[in-house]
Amino acid sequence: MGKFMETVKWIGRLVGVVILAVLLTACGATGPAPMRQLVEQAIALELGQTQQELGKQLRLGAPPKSVDIDRVSITEQTPLLIDELQAFRVRGTYDVTVQRQQRRVTQSQNPFEVYLQRQKENKTWRLARLQTDEAGKPVWITQRVPQPDG
């Protein structure tokens, strides 16, 4: 009976090790999530483009002197695939300060949702936006996110 119990314990440990290895492999398959500085750069990129488009449509004149993104708080990072490449949907809040000609405006706790796609070589990230083509089919449009300073 002693050898039988040892064998059962050994098989139990082996099964535990295999399960742990599978779980670690599955978790590692998504790779590391984007860093907060990268998310900050993506928000700044998206916000700058949105302001530029609105400025043209509303004929606001000169763009802001500066736009500062601060206090980025990430509340959710969901892994997914975009065009067969690893990506993340990142949600949270941020503070923004806009310096105009005569005044400075700060807004706190702005919600955000960005989609960040990791490139094949794992060195760069792209900001992804879901749009519709001429046929009304959804397509992902991506653009490179500048590397965070530092």
C-alpha positions as CSV (number, residue, x, y, z in Angstrom):
1,M,0.0,0.0,0.0
2,G,3.0,2.3,0.7
3,K,4.3,2.2,-2.9
4,F,0.8,2.7,-4.2
5,M,0.3,5.9,-2.2
6,E,3.8,7.2,-3.2
7,T,2.8,6.6,-6.9
8,V,-0.5,8.4,-6.4
9,K,1.4,11.4,-4.8
10,W,3.9,11.4,-7.6
11,I,1.2,11.4,-10.3
12,G,-0.6,14.2,-8.4
13,R,2.5,16.3,-8.3
14,L,3.1,15.6,-12.0
15,V,-0.4,16.6,-12.9
16,G,0.0,19.8,-10.8
17,V,3.3,20.7,-12.6
18,V,1.7,20.1,-16.0
19,I,-1.3,22.3,-15.1
20,L,0.9,25.0,-13.8
21,A,3.1,24.9,-17.0
22,V,0.0,25.1,-19.2
23,L,-1.4,28.1,-17.2
24,L,2.0,29.9,-17.3
25,T,2.3,29.3,-21.1
26,A,-1.2,30.5,-21.7
27,C,-0.6,33.7,-19.6
28,G,2.7,34.3,-21.3
29,A,1.2,33.9,-24.8
30,T,-0.2,37.4,-24.7
31,G,3.1,39.0,-23.7
32,P,3.5,42.0,-21.6
33,A,0.8,44.7,-21.7
34,P,1.6,48.2,-22.8
35,M,3.4,50.5,-20.3
36,R,1.6,53.5,-18.8
37,Q,4.0,55.9,-20.8
38,L,3.0,54.2,-24.0
39,V,-0.7,54.6,-23.2
40,E,-0.1,58.2,-22.4
41,Q,1.6,58.7,-25.8
42,A,-1.3,57.0,-27.5
43,I,-3.9,59.2,-25.7
44,A,-1.9,62.3,-26.7
45,L,-1.7,61.2,-30.3
46,E,-5.4,60.5,-30.5
47,L,-6.3,63.7,-28.6
48,G,-4.1,65.8,-30.8
49,Q,-5.6,64.4,-34.0
50,T,-9.2,64.9,-32.7
51,Q,-8.4,68.5,-31.7
52,Q,-6.9,69.2,-35.1
53,E,-10.0,67.8,-36.9
54,L,-12.4,69.7,-34.6
55,G,-10.3,72.9,-35.1
56,K,-10.7,72.7,-38.9
57,Q,-14.4,71.9,-38.7
58,L,-15.1,74.7,-36.2
59,R,-12.6,77.1,-37.7
60,L,-11.0,77.7,-34.3
61,G,-7.8,79.3,-35.7
62,A,-4.5,78.6,-34.0
63,P,-4.1,75.2,-32.3
64,P,-3.3,75.1,-28.6
65,K,0.2,76.0,-27.6
66,S,0.5,72.8,-25.6
67,V,-1.5,69.8,-24.5
68,D,-0.2,67.9,-21.5
69,I,-1.6,64.5,-20.5
70,D,-1.1,63.6,-16.9
71,R,-2.3,61.1,-14.2
72,V,-3.1,58.3,-16.5
73,S,-4.9,55.6,-14.6
74,I,-5.4,52.3,-16.3
75,T,-8.4,50.4,-15.0
76,E,-8.6,47.6,-17.6
77,Q,-6.3,45.9,-20.1
78,T,-8.0,43.3,-22.3
79,P,-5.8,41.2,-24.7
80,L,-7.2,40.6,-28.2
81,L,-6.1,40.1,-31.8
82,I,-6.2,42.9,-34.4
83,D,-5.3,41.7,-37.9
84,E,-3.8,38.5,-36.4
85,L,-1.4,40.5,-34.2
86,Q,-1.4,40.8,-30.4
87,A,-3.3,43.9,-29.1
88,F,-4.8,45.3,-26.0
89,R,-8.0,47.3,-25.4
90,V,-6.9,49.7,-22.6
91,R,-9.4,51.7,-20.6
92,G,-9.0,54.2,-17.8
93,T,-8.9,58.0,-17.0
94,Y,-6.5,60.8,-17.5
95,D,-6.1,64.5,-16.8
96,V,-5.4,67.0,-19.6
97,T,-4.1,70.6,-19.5
98,V,-4.5,72.7,-22.6
99,Q,-2.6,75.9,-23.0
100,R,-4.3,78.4,-25.3
101,Q,-3.1,81.9,-26.2
102,Q,-4.6,83.6,-23.2
103,R,-5.7,80.8,-20.8
104,R,-4.9,77.4,-19.4
105,V,-7.7,74.8,-19.0
106,T,-7.4,71.6,-17.0
107,Q,-9.8,68.7,-17.1
108,S,-9.6,65.8,-14.7
109,Q,-10.7,62.2,-14.8
110,N,-11.4,62.1,-18.6
111,P,-12.3,58.5,-19.6
112,F,-10.4,56.9,-22.4
113,E,-10.4,53.7,-24.4
114,V,-7.5,53.0,-26.8
115,Y,-6.5,49.9,-28.8
116,L,-2.8,49.2,-29.0
117,Q,-1.4,46.6,-31.4
118,R,2.0,45.1,-30.8
119,Q,4.1,44.7,-34.0
120,K,5.6,41.3,-35.1
121,E,9.1,42.3,-34.0
122,N,7.8,43.3,-30.5
123,K,9.7,46.6,-30.7
124,T,6.9,49.0,-31.6
125,W,3.2,49.6,-30.9
126,R,0.5,51.0,-33.1
127,L,-2.6,52.9,-32.2
128,A,-5.6,51.1,-33.8
129,R,-9.0,52.6,-34.6
130,L,-11.9,50.7,-36.0
131,Q,-13.5,52.4,-39.0
132,T,-15.7,51.4,-41.9
133,D,-14.6,51.2,-45.5
134,E,-16.6,52.3,-48.5
135,A,-18.6,49.0,-48.4
136,G,-19.5,49.6,-44.8
137,K,-17.2,46.8,-43.6
138,P,-15.3,47.4,-40.3
139,V,-11.6,47.7,-40.8
140,W,-8.7,48.5,-38.4
141,I,-6.6,51.6,-39.2
142,T,-3.3,51.8,-37.4
143,Q,-0.5,54.3,-36.9
144,R,2.8,54.0,-35.1
145,V,2.9,55.4,-31.6
146,P,6.0,57.4,-31.0
147,Q,8.3,55.8,-28.4
148,P,7.9,57.3,-24.9
149,D,10.7,59.6,-23.8
150,G,13.1,58.2,-21.2
